[in-house]
Amino acid sequence: MTEKTPKSAEEKKPEPARVVARIPVQIVEERGESALVQWIEKDGIGGEANVRRGYIPLALAKEGGVSEDALAASAPYGVDWTRAFKDISLSSELIDQTLRLHGVFTLEDLSRGTLLVGRILYGLCDVADTIRAVKAKE
């Protein structure tokens, strides 16, 4: 039986350098030494792009591309909609009824009425909050 002898420090191969991906960012606003930047993540629902915004040091923003680690550590900007809507449950029937009430019957209607759909969703959330509040008091 042969025993493996440990390699000496001289024989160890250096680990390859970690390649850091640079993500393109758009500077939305500069404030002193920081910048509000916007970038696109490719992990959105259904493979769609997911647009994010956050504050990072201005010097990093001006480099053209920013590391994923720097963006992950950025100070978030805007409402975390996933948390804002976490406790809201909307039935498909309520969504269907409300869209039709506002004249949204087809995909064409939906694509033409982006602002309208935003208002409808906002209204649905108000309805859902009201229903939940009433049920909590029963």
C-alpha positions in Angstrom: 0.0 0.0 0.0 1.4 3.4 -0.9 0.9 6.4 1.2 0.3 9.8 -0.2 2.7 12.3 1.1 1.5 15.9 1.6 2.8 18.4 -0.9 5.2 21.0 0.5 4.3 24.6 0.4 6.5 25.1 -2.7 4.6 22.4 -4.6 1.1 23.8 -4.0 -0.3 25.5 -7.0 -1.7 28.9 -6.5 -5.5 29.2 -6.8 -6.7 30.9 -9.9 -7.7 34.6 -9.4 -11.4 35.0 -8.9 -13.0 36.7 -11.9 -15.3 39.5 -10.8 -18.2 40.2 -13.1 -18.8 43.8 -13.7 -22.5 44.8 -14.1 -23.3 47.9 -16.1 -25.0 50.6 -14.1 -26.8 53.8 -15.1 -26.3 56.8 -12.8 -29.7 58.2 -12.0 -28.6 60.9 -9.5 -25.4 62.1 -7.9 -25.5 63.2 -4.2 -22.2 64.3 -2.8 -19.9 61.2 -2.7 -22.7 58.8 -3.5 -24.8 57.9 -6.5 -28.2 56.4 -7.1 -27.6 53.8 -9.7 -29.9 51.5 -11.7 -29.0 48.1 -13.0 -30.7 45.1 -14.5 -30.7 41.7 -12.9 -31.6 38.7 -15.2 -33.5 36.8 -12.5 -36.9 38.3 -12.8 -40.1 36.4 -12.9 -40.6 34.4 -16.1 -37.1 35.2 -17.2 -37.9 38.9 -17.4 -35.4 41.6 -16.5 -35.6 42.8 -12.9 -34.7 46.5 -12.6 -33.0 47.5 -9.3 -31.8 50.8 -7.8 -29.5 51.5 -4.9 -27.0 54.0 -3.6 -23.3 53.2 -4.0 -20.1 55.3 -3.7 -19.9 57.7 -6.6 -16.3 56.6 -7.5 -17.6 53.0 -8.0 -20.5 54.2 -10.2 -18.1 56.1 -12.5 -16.0 53.0 -13.2 -18.5 51.9 -15.8 -19.3 48.6 -14.3 -19.8 47.6 -10.7 -19.2 44.2 -9.0 -22.2 42.1 -7.9 -20.9 42.3 -4.3 -20.9 46.1 -4.4 -24.5 46.2 -5.7 -25.6 43.6 -3.2 -24.2 45.9 -0.4 -25.8 49.0 -1.9 -28.3 51.0 0.2 -31.6 50.1 -1.3 -33.8 52.7 -3.0 -37.6 52.6 -3.2 -40.3 50.4 -1.7 -39.6 46.7 -1.3 -42.8 45.7 -3.1 -42.5 42.0 -2.2 -42.7 42.9 1.5 -45.4 45.6 0.9 -47.7 43.1 -0.7 -46.6 40.0 1.3 -49.8 39.8 3.4 -52.2 40.7 0.6 -54.1 37.8 -0.9 -56.1 38.6 -4.0 -58.3 36.0 -5.6 -58.1 35.5 -9.3 -61.9 36.1 -9.4 -61.5 39.6 -7.8 -58.7 40.5 -10.3 -60.8 39.3 -13.2 -63.9 41.2 -12.1 -61.9 44.4 -11.5 -60.0 44.3 -14.8 -63.2 43.7 -16.7 -65.0 46.5 -14.7 -62.3 48.9 -16.0 -62.5 47.7 -19.6 -59.5 45.3 -19.7 -60.7 42.3 -21.6 -57.7 41.4 -23.8 -53.9 41.4 -23.8 -54.1 44.4 -26.1 -56.3 46.2 -23.6 -53.8 45.4 -20.9 -50.8 46.6 -22.9 -52.5 49.9 -23.9 -53.5 50.6 -20.3 -50.3 50.4 -18.3 -51.1 53.4 -16.2 -54.7 52.2 -15.8 -53.6 48.7 -14.7 -51.3 50.3 -12.1 -54.2 52.2 -10.7 -56.4 49.1 -10.8 -53.8 47.1 -8.8 -53.5 49.9 -6.3 -57.2 49.9 -5.9 -57.3 46.1 -5.5 -54.8 46.4 -2.7 -57.0 48.9 -1.0 -59.9 46.5 -1.4 -57.9 43.6 -0.1 -56.7 45.7 3.0 -60.3 46.7 3.7 -61.6 43.1 3.4 -58.8 41.9 5.7 -59.5 44.6 8.3 -63.2 43.8 8.3 -62.6 40.1 8.7 -60.2 40.7 11.6 -63.0 42.6 13.4 -65.5 39.7 13.0 
